[in-house]
Amino acid sequence: MDSIHLHTCPVCGSKNIVKAFDCKDYYATQELFEIHRCSTCLFLFTQNFPNEANIDKYYDTAVYISHSDNKKGLVNKLYHSIRKIMLKQKARIITKHAGNTGNILDIGCGIGYFLGHMKQHGYEVTGIEKNDYARNAAIKQFSINCYASEKLNSLNKESFDIITFWHSLEHLEKLNETINTIHSLLKKNGTVFIAVPNANSADARYYKEKWAAYDVPRHLWHFTAETMKQLLEKAGFYIETIYPMPFDAFYVAMLSEKYKNKPLAFLTGLFIGLWCFIKSKHQINASSSLIFVAKK
């Protein structure tokens, strides 16, 4: 079987799921994929998505931003500028909620910028990254321990103070299994930090099925604050706080405009991004992405 068809909602277990809309893979293949919604908890997910053995071709592009250091074009340059800002913000949030020392496990670490930054600040760091190129780049550039995804299940239980997912949880096929695994890997009172696109954001509501952060079929799960809370609590976590990531709206809006083949996509995206940024300043749930801080 080359694709995964879900008959029950992975968050609440309801069988009452319906097709919500079609979404296009603008990034790599131009294929259409279905987004389904759970009528009980309203969780959105990509239906009939490629299994782990067949998903690689959807990432197989030299310009996939988290697996490369591509700085060509205005949108990619903006991404790297925002990343510098967010590295400092992530470090501040981690220090506030988990202290200024400890063992960090970053799942889906890409080419390692976050772990490299935290290593410089005195943390012990370990990465998990499926993509061979990105994993090797992280090891070479930042001299960190970085392993293939299969390693996750063989790590020692209760061995990490901090586990992070920076825009990676939405990519992982085994959603509930992953959440249960990280619960077992965290020490008592350990903290997990999860950043994901917000399917209830101002930019998601504006662009609808053309919202770039649906990013099918690479993004399998499309979270809101309510569905993330339910998923984490089911596994034994409690959410301590939620932070907005309003700067993401600029990148997502510009990418969405680019995918629409609109003239002046950069300027239009900049304007829409600014509008969404301002909205998120007044309402956290309008933010393009959200960071969830949860305790074991």
Beta strands, then each sheet from edge to edge (+ up, - down):
strand 1: 3-4
strand 2: 17-24
strand 3: 32-38
strand 4: 44-47
strand 5: 49-50
strand 6: 103-107
strand 7: 124-128
strand 8: 145-147
strand 9: 160-166
strand 10: 186-197
strand 11: 221-222
strand 12: 238-245
strand 13: 289-295
sheet 1: 1+ 5-
sheet 2: 2+ 3- 4+ 11-
sheet 3: 8+ 7+ 6+ 9+ 10+ 13- 12+
end
